[in-house]
Amino acid sequence: MFASNTDQLFYILQHKRPHLSETDEHVIKAVFGHLAKGAEDQTGLCKDKFGNRFFTIHGDPKLPKVIWACHSDTVHREHQNM
């Protein structure tokens, strides 16, 4: 669907995504919907049995292990304009 990671990022940032909104669900499905539960794609993006998406980053084993997590929704309310 996206020609590049930049196109994908711009697509994500162009939408208000209030919590539990149809827009948030649409963006999640458009960007991450290709993954079945328990699957991994060619970029390393995984989806667990609960539907959470994450990347496994394999690096130097001497470095600390760090997790980065975020929400897909934004802080907008339905009535706010972008």
N, C-alpha and C positions, 0 to 999 in steps of 0.2 A: 504494500500500500504506500510506503514511503520510499522516496528515491535515496534519502540519506538520513543519518542520525539528526542532522540539523533540521531537515524538513519535519521529522518526527517531533523534535523539541518545539519548533514553532507551532505545530498543530496543537500540542498539549497546552502551550502558553496562550493560545488565542481564545480559549474557552473559560468562562466562569464555571466552576464546578462545586456548587454548594453541596454540603454533606447530604448523602443519600438522594441526590438529585438525578434526574434522567440524564442530564449532561455529564455528570461524573461517570455514570454507568456507561454512557456512549463512548467517552474517551477511553475508559478502561478496556472496553471491548475492542475499540479500534486499534489501540496500541498493544495491548497484551492478550487479546482474545484468542489468538492463535494457539495458545498453549492448553493442552489437556492437563487435568490434575495429575501431579506426579511426573510431569514432562520437563524437558529442558530443550531450549532451542540452540541454534548454532552460535549465538552470542554468549551463552552461559546463563541466560535468564531461565529460572526454574519456577515452578508453581507447585506448592505443597498440597496435601489433601484437603486443606481448609480454603484453598484459593488464594493464599498469600503469594506474592511474587517476590523473588530475590535473586541476586547474582552470587555465585560462588567465585571468589577471586583467589586464585592460587598464586601465592607469592613466596617470598623468602621465609622459610620456616622459623628463622631466628627473629623475625619481626613480630610484634604483638598482633593478636587477632582482633579485628575491629569489625563491628557491624554498623551499617548505616541504614536507617529506616526513615520512611516518610509517609505521609498521607497523600492520597491522590486528589482529595478535595481541596478547595481553596477557602479563604475566609469570607468570600462574598455571600451576601444574602440574595435571594431570588430577585428582589426589586432593584438591586444596585446595577448601575451601568458600568461598563468597562471603559 
